[in-house]
Amino acid sequence: MSDTGTLQVYYVKVLEKRDTYEIIERSLPKKQKANNDPSIIEKEEMNKIDAKRFSESCQREVKMKVSRPLKLMKGASIRTRKLARDMLFFWKRVDKEMAEVRKREEREALKREQELREAKRQQQRLNFLLSQTELYSHFMQNKTASQNKEDGQEATLTGSEVEDPEEAEMKMEALKAAQDAVSKQKLITNEFDAECLKLREAPEQDASISGSTDIDLLHPSTMPVGYSVQTPEFS
């Protein structure tokens, strides 16, 4: 094989052979003289360039195949640390978001509870105001009824006081006549009592009058047939 990597055929000829050595001759076969045609030379140069490019591509591909596992092994720890860091950041962000969501839900629940409490308080206040309004309306109704009744009575009294002068004069005359009649009746009753007292205290009386002490005014049959006391008359 030559230095360029091509196989070459050699002719070997034994010149002398002894027990301890051999003398041989090695020679290349006769080679035809190269043709110095420019097209052939250019073609050979192009083949060499293509062969060199192909060999470089193969060498680069082999190096990539060999170095890829090494790079993967070297970058595995870096990728692992990066992945762990990313996962840590991710879970921290998730925990933060969950905490914010939980706080927001708690605030909303507290707000709803406060709204319900406020609505309940407003309802209780409204019920209280309605009950107070009903009580006040009943009170005012009763008060108005009593006031109307008193006003009616006052109006009646006022109406009775404000009368016609002629009717007032007639009432005054009737009142005066009644007072006179009562006075006269009182005088007559006093005279009758005085006469009865005189008859009871007289020491000497007639037989017809002696039994007058047994007179019972509640039972007229006990009174004597003849008596001088006149019965008062009501005028």
C-alpha positions in Angstrom: 0.0 0.0 0.0 1.4 3.4 -1.0 1.4 6.5 1.1 -1.7 7.7 -0.6 -3.6 4.6 0.5 -3.7 2.8 -2.9 -2.8 -0.8 -3.3 0.4 -1.5 -5.4 1.7 -4.8 -6.8 5.3 -5.6 -6.2 7.4 -8.2 -8.0 9.8 -10.2 -5.7 12.8 -12.1 -7.1 15.1 -14.2 -4.9 18.7 -13.6 -5.8 20.5 -15.7 -3.3 19.4 -18.0 -0.6 21.5 -19.3 2.3 20.7 -20.9 5.5 20.7 -17.7 7.5 19.5 -15.1 4.9 18.0 -14.5 1.6 18.7 -11.8 -0.8 15.6 -10.7 -2.6 14.8 -8.0 -5.1 11.6 -6.2 -5.0 10.5 -4.1 -7.8 7.4 -2.4 -9.0 5.8 -3.4 -12.2 6.2 -1.3 -15.2 3.9 1.6 -15.2 2.6 3.4 -18.1 3.6 6.9 -18.4 1.0 9.3 -17.3 -0.8 11.2 -19.9 -0.4 14.9 -19.3 -3.9 15.7 -20.8 -5.3 18.7 -19.0 -8.8 17.3 -18.8 -7.6 14.2 -17.2 -5.5 16.1 -14.7 -8.5 18.3 -13.9 -10.7 15.4 -13.5 -8.2 13.7 -11.1 -8.0 16.9 -9.1 -11.7 17.1 -8.8 -11.9 13.6 -7.7 -9.2 14.3 -5.1 -11.2 17.4 -3.9 -14.4 15.4 -3.7 -12.7 12.6 -1.8 -11.2 15.0 0.6 -14.5 16.7 1.2 -16.2 13.4 1.7 -13.6 12.3 4.1 -13.9 15.5 6.1 -17.7 15.1 6.2 -17.3 11.5 7.4 -14.8 12.6 10.0 -17.1 15.4 11.2 -20.1 13.0 11.5 -18.1 10.5 13.4 -16.9 13.1 15.8 -20.4 14.4 16.3 -21.6 10.8 17.0 -18.8 10.3 19.5 -19.1 13.7 21.2 -22.9 13.7 21.4 -23.1 11.2 24.3 -20.3 13.0 26.0 -22.1 16.4 25.7 -25.3 14.8 26.9 -23.6 13.4 29.9 -21.9 16.7 30.7 -25.2 18.7 30.2 -27.3 16.2 32.2 -26.4 17.7 35.5 -26.9 21.2 34.2 -30.3 20.3 32.8 -31.3 18.5 36.0 -30.4 21.6 38.1 -32.2 23.8 35.7 -35.3 21.5 35.7 -35.3 21.4 39.5 -35.0 25.2 39.7 -37.8 25.6 37.2 -40.0 23.2 39.1 -39.3 25.0 42.4 -40.2 28.3 40.8 -43.3 26.7 39.3 -44.6 25.3 42.6 -43.8 28.5 44.4 -45.9 30.4 41.8 -48.7 27.8 42.1 -48.6 28.0 45.9 -48.7 31.8 45.7 -51.6 31.7 43.3 -53.5 29.2 45.5 -52.9 31.4 48.5 -54.2 34.4 46.6 -57.3 32.5 45.4 -57.9 31.2 49.0 -57.6 34.7 50.4 -59.9 36.1 47.7 -62.4 33.4 48.4 -62.2 34.1 52.2 -62.7 37.8 51.5 -65.7 37.1 49.3 -67.2 34.7 51.9 -66.6 37.4 54.6 -68.2 40.0 52.4 -71.2 37.7 51.7 -71.5 37.0 55.4 -71.4 40.7 56.2 -74.0 41.4 53.5 -76.3 38.7 54.9 -75.8 40.0 58.4 -76.5 43.6 57.2 -79.6 42.4 55.3 -80.8 40.5 58.4 -80.2 43.6 60.5 -82.1 45.8 58.1 -84.9 43.3 58.0 -85.1 43.3 61.8 -85.0 47.0 61.8 -87.7 47.2 59.2 -89.9 44.7 61.2 -89.3 46.8 64.3 -90.2 50.0 62.5 -93.3 48.3 61.1 -94.3 47.0 64.6 -93.7 50.5 66.1 -95.7 52.1 63.2 -98.6 49.7 63.8 -98.5 50.4 67.6 -98.3 54.1 66.9 -101.2 53.9 64.4 -103.3 52.0 66.9 -102.4 54.4 69.6 -103.2 57.4 67.4 -106.5 55.8 66.3 -107.6 55.2 69.9 -106.4 58.7 70.8 -108.2 60.1 67.8 -111.4 58.2 68.7 -111.2 59.4 72.3 -110.4 62.9 71.1 -113.3 62.8 68.7 -115.5 61.6 71.5 -114.3 64.4 73.8 -114.7 66.8 71.0 -118.2 65.6 70.5 -119.0 65.9 74.1 -117.5 69.4 74.2 -119.4 70.2 71.1 -122.5 69.0 72.7 -121.8 71.0 75.8 -120.9 74.0 73.7 -124.0 73.5 71.7 -126.1 73.2 74.8 -124.4 76.3 76.2 -124.9 78.3 73.1 -128.6 78.3 73.0 -131.3 80.6 72.0 -131.9 83.5 74.5 -135.6 82.7 74.7 -134.9 79.1 75.6 -132.4 80.2 78.2 -135.0 82.6 79.7 -137.6 79.8 79.7 -135.2 77.5 81.5 -134.4 80.1 84.0 -138.1 80.7 84.7 -138.7 76.9 85.0 -135.7 76.6 87.4 -137.1 79.5 89.5 -140.6 78.0 89.6 -139.1 74.6 90.7 -137.2 76.3 93.4 -140.3 78.2 94.6 -142.3 74.9 94.6 -139.6 73.2 96.6 -139.6 76.1 99.1 -143.4 76.0 99.5 -143.4 72.3 99.9 -140.7 72.5 102.6 -142.8 75.1 104.5 -145.9 73.0 104.3 -143.9 69.9 105.5 -142.5 71.9 108.4 -146.0 73.1 109.4 -147.3 69.5 109.2 -144.4 68.3 111.4 -145.1 71.1 113.9 -148.8 70.2 114.1 -148.0 66.5 114.7 -145.6 67.5 117.5 -148.2 69.6 119.2 -150.7 66.8 119.1 -148.3 64.4 120.7 -147.3 66.7 123.5 -150.9 67.9 124.5 -151.7 66.6 128.1 -155.4 66.6 127.6 -157.0 65.3 124.5 -160.3 63.9 123.4 -161.0 60.2 123.3 -161.0 60.4 119.6 -157.6 62.1 119.6 -156.1 60.1 122.6 -155.4 57.2 120.3 -153.4 59.4 118.0 -150.3 58.3 119.7 -150.7 54.9 118.1 -150.9 56.4 114.7 -148.6 54.7 112.2 -148.0 56.8 109.2 -146.9 53.6 107.3 -150.4 52.0 108.0 -153.2 54.6 107.5 -155.8 52.2 109.0 -154.4 52.9 112.5 -155.1 56.6 112.1 -158.3 57.9 113.9 -161.4 58.6 111.9 -161.6 62.2 112.9 -158.6 64.4 113.1 -157.9 68.1 112.7 -154.6 67.8 110.9 -154.8 68.7 107.2 -152.8 66.8 104.7 -150.4 68.9 102.8 -151.1 69.4 99.2 -148.5 69.5 96.5 -149.0 72.4 94.3 
